[in-house]
Amino acid sequence: MPRHARLLVPGLPFHVVQRGVNKGAIFFDDQDREHFLRVLHKAFVKYGVALHAYVLMGNHVHLLATPRAENSLAFAMRALGNGYVQAFNQRHGRCGPLWQGRFHSSLIDHDRYLLAVYRYIELNPVRAGLVDRAEQHRWSSVHGNLGLRRDPLLVAHPAYRALGDTPTEITSRYHTFLQDSHAQDDAATIRQHERRQSPLGDERFLEMLRETLGQSVAMRCPGRPRKEGLHGTGAR
């Protein structure tokens, strides 16, 4: 099948997913996870990609990131793949590919849907039944975004910072947002767009993309996230 052309718009956030080949494990232990995060941080800093949220699962990872330039994300993900897979194969005595093809990426409307994607990523271990609360999963950005510990990988997006006037207010409102009852409703729509690699946004956002790219963009799938669920924290 032909590859889908990526929608590359610098300065806009992307939901990125990288999966293991044949649904296989991409981490065998915490040493692998620590090395992945080191390589991720180095690659994103080098190529100018701001990381807002992430979660490491057994056979895939989710990232929410904003590239500075058109090719920043592609270069950073290539550097991440090369740096991590080589070390992983050498350490575990294996050879061959680790990733299931190219990473998936979906543009996100930062005015309306960005915080829902923050939440979708950090609740992934809860939906998978690994933990009862997002904070119980060690390998996630939730600890940094809730102010539980400093996470040098993270760059707060303006939509996240707009949750409050002080760090305490921001993290308190974000904690409430994580527990919103509409999180599961949002998850189905976000998952559809991620799998189809289609932009997630309202008609205004899609029209902006059409004008910027000079081409048509995929429309949203039915069942968009509910507005009250996305703004239940009183975000401004």
C-alpha positions as CSV (number, residue, x, y, z in Angstrom):
1,M,0.0,0.0,0.0
2,P,1.3,3.5,-0.7
3,R,2.4,5.6,2.2
4,H,0.2,8.4,3.4
5,A,1.9,11.8,3.1
6,R,2.6,13.3,6.5
7,L,1.1,16.7,7.3
8,L,4.1,18.7,8.4
9,V,3.3,22.0,10.1
10,P,6.0,23.5,12.3
11,G,4.8,25.1,15.5
12,L,1.7,22.9,15.9
13,P,1.5,19.9,18.3
14,F,1.5,16.3,17.1
15,H,0.3,13.1,18.8
16,V,3.0,10.6,18.0
17,V,2.8,6.8,18.5
18,Q,5.6,4.3,17.9
19,R,4.8,0.6,18.2
20,G,6.9,-2.5,18.4
21,V,7.1,-4.8,15.4
22,N,4.4,-7.6,15.5
23,K,3.2,-6.0,18.8
24,G,6.5,-7.1,20.4
25,A,8.1,-5.6,23.5
26,I,10.3,-2.6,23.0
27,F,11.4,-2.5,26.6
28,F,12.7,-5.5,28.6
29,D,13.5,-3.7,31.9
30,D,14.0,-0.3,33.5
31,Q,17.4,0.1,32.1
32,D,15.9,0.1,28.6
33,R,13.3,2.6,29.6
34,E,15.9,4.9,31.1
35,H,18.1,4.7,28.0
36,F,15.1,5.4,25.8
37,L,14.3,8.6,27.7
38,R,17.9,9.7,27.5
39,V,18.0,9.2,23.8
40,L,14.6,10.8,23.3
41,H,15.6,13.9,25.2
42,K,18.9,14.3,23.3
43,A,17.2,13.9,20.0
44,F,14.4,16.3,20.7
45,V,16.7,19.0,22.0
46,K,19.1,18.6,19.1
47,Y,16.3,19.0,16.5
48,G,14.2,21.5,18.3
49,V,11.1,19.4,19.3
50,A,9.3,20.4,22.5
51,L,7.9,17.4,24.4
52,H,4.7,18.1,26.4
53,A,3.6,14.6,27.4
54,Y,4.7,11.0,27.1
55,V,4.1,7.4,28.3
56,L,6.1,4.3,27.9
57,M,4.1,1.1,27.6
58,G,5.3,-2.4,27.1
59,N,5.2,-2.5,23.3
60,H,4.5,1.1,22.3
61,V,5.0,4.8,23.3
62,H,2.9,7.9,23.0
63,L,4.3,11.3,22.7
64,L,2.8,14.8,22.5
65,A,5.3,17.1,20.9
66,T,5.7,20.4,18.9
67,P,8.4,20.6,16.3
68,R,10.1,23.9,15.6
69,A,10.8,23.4,11.9
70,E,9.1,21.4,9.2
71,N,11.5,18.4,9.4
72,S,12.3,18.6,13.1
73,L,10.0,15.8,14.2
74,A,11.1,13.4,11.4
75,F,14.8,14.0,12.1
76,A,14.3,13.6,15.9
77,M,12.3,10.4,15.6
78,R,14.9,9.0,13.2
79,A,17.7,9.8,15.7
80,L,15.7,8.3,18.5
81,G,15.1,5.1,16.5
82,N,18.7,4.8,15.4
83,G,20.1,5.5,18.9
84,Y,17.8,3.4,20.9
85,V,17.4,0.3,18.6
86,Q,21.1,-0.1,18.1
87,A,21.7,-0.2,21.8
88,F,18.7,-2.3,22.5
89,N,19.7,-5.0,19.9
90,Q,23.3,-5.0,21.2
91,R,22.3,-5.3,24.8
92,H,19.8,-8.1,24.3
93,G,21.7,-10.0,21.6
94,R,19.1,-9.5,18.8
95,C,19.1,-8.1,15.3
96,G,16.6,-6.7,12.9
97,P,13.9,-4.0,13.2
98,L,12.3,-3.1,16.5
99,W,9.6,-0.7,15.2
100,Q,6.5,-1.6,13.3
101,G,7.1,0.7,10.4
102,R,7.1,4.5,10.6
103,F,5.8,6.3,13.6
104,H,2.2,7.5,13.5
105,S,1.5,11.2,13.8
106,S,-1.6,13.3,14.0
107,L,-1.8,17.1,14.1
108,I,-3.7,18.4,17.2
109,D,-5.8,21.6,17.5
110,H,-4.1,23.2,20.4
111,D,-7.0,25.6,21.2
112,R,-9.5,22.9,21.9
113,Y,-8.1,19.3,21.9
114,L,-4.6,19.5,23.2
115,L,-5.4,19.0,26.9
116,A,-7.5,16.0,26.0
117,V,-4.5,14.4,24.3
118,Y,-2.3,15.2,27.3
119,R,-4.9,13.3,29.4
120,Y,-5.3,10.5,26.8
121,I,-1.6,9.8,26.9
122,E,-1.1,9.9,30.7
123,L,-4.2,7.7,31.3
124,N,-3.0,5.0,28.9
125,P,-1.7,2.8,31.8
126,V,-5.1,3.1,33.6
127,R,-7.1,2.1,30.4
128,A,-4.7,-0.8,30.0
129,G,-5.5,-2.0,33.6
130,L,-1.9,-1.7,34.7
131,V,-2.6,0.8,37.5
132,D,-5.6,2.4,39.2
133,R,-4.3,5.9,39.0
134,A,-2.1,7.6,36.4
135,E,0.4,8.6,39.1
136,Q,1.1,4.9,39.9
137,H,2.8,4.4,36.5
138,R,6.4,5.4,36.8
139,W,7.2,5.9,33.1
140,S,5.0,8.8,32.2
141,S,5.0,12.6,32.1
142,V,2.1,12.7,34.6
143,H,4.5,13.2,37.5
144,G,6.0,16.3,36.0
145,N,2.7,17.7,34.8
146,L,1.1,17.2,38.2
147,G,4.1,18.8,39.9
148,L,5.1,15.7,41.8
149,R,8.7,15.8,40.5
150,R,10.8,17.8,38.1
151,D,10.9,16.2,34.7
152,P,13.7,17.8,32.5
153,L,12.2,16.2,29.4
154,L,9.0,18.4,29.5
155,V,8.3,21.7,28.0
156,A,4.9,23.0,29.1
157,H,2.6,23.9,26.2
158,P,0.8,27.4,26.5
159,A,-2.6,25.6,26.7
160,Y,-1.3,23.7,29.8
161,R,0.1,26.9,31.3
162,A,-3.2,28.7,30.8
163,L,-4.8,26.4,33.3
164,G,-3.8,28.8,36.1
165,D,-1.8,31.8,37.2
166,T,0.6,29.8,39.5
167,P,2.2,26.4,39.3
168,T,0.1,25.2,42.2
169,E,-3.1,26.3,40.4
170,I,-2.1,24.8,37.2
171,T,-1.2,21.4,38.6
172,S,-4.4,21.4,40.8
173,R,-6.6,22.1,37.8
174,Y,-4.8,19.5,35.7
175,H,-5.3,16.9,38.4
176,T,-9.0,17.6,38.3
177,F,-9.0,17.4,34.5
178,L,-7.3,14.0,34.6
179,Q,-10.2,12.6,36.6
180,D,-12.9,14.1,34.4
181,S,-15.8,11.7,33.7
182,H,-15.6,12.4,29.9
183,A,-12.0,11.1,29.5
184,Q,-13.1,7.8,28.2
185,D,-15.4,9.4,25.6
186,D,-12.5,11.5,24.4
187,A,-10.2,8.5,24.2
188,A,-12.2,6.8,21.4
189,T,-12.0,9.8,19.1
190,I,-8.3,10.5,19.8
191,R,-7.6,6.8,19.1
192,Q,-9.4,7.0,15.7
193,H,-7.5,10.0,14.6
194,E,-4.2,8.5,15.7
195,R,-4.7,5.3,13.8
196,R,-5.8,7.2,10.6
197,Q,-3.1,9.8,11.2
198,S,-5.7,12.5,10.5
199,P,-5.8,16.0,12.1
200,L,-7.9,16.4,15.3
201,G,-9.6,19.7,15.3
202,D,-12.7,21.7,14.5
203,E,-13.6,23.1,11.0
204,R,-11.7,26.3,11.7
205,F,-8.6,24.3,12.5
206,L,-9.0,22.2,9.4
207,E,-9.5,25.2,7.2
208,M,-6.4,26.8,8.6
209,L,-4.5,23.6,7.7
210,R,-5.9,23.6,4.1
211,E,-4.8,27.2,3.6
212,T,-1.4,26.6,5.2
213,L,-0.6,23.4,3.3
214,G,-2.4,24.2,0.0
215,Q,-4.1,20.9,0.0
216,S,-7.1,19.1,1.4
217,V,-6.8,17.5,4.8
218,A,-8.7,14.5,6.3
219,M,-11.9,15.5,8.1
220,R,-12.5,14.4,11.6
221,C,-14.2,11.1,12.3
222,P,-17.6,11.1,13.8
223,G,-17.9,11.4,17.6
224,R,-15.7,14.4,18.5
225,P,-14.7,14.9,22.2
226,R,-17.4,16.7,24.1
227,K,-16.7,20.4,24.8
228,E,-17.5,20.3,28.5
229,G,-15.2,17.3,28.9
230,L,-12.3,19.1,27.3
231,H,-12.8,22.3,29.4
232,G,-14.1,20.9,32.6
233,T,-11.2,22.4,34.6
234,G,-12.1,26.0,33.8
235,A,-9.2,26.4,31.4
236,R,-8.8,29.9,29.9
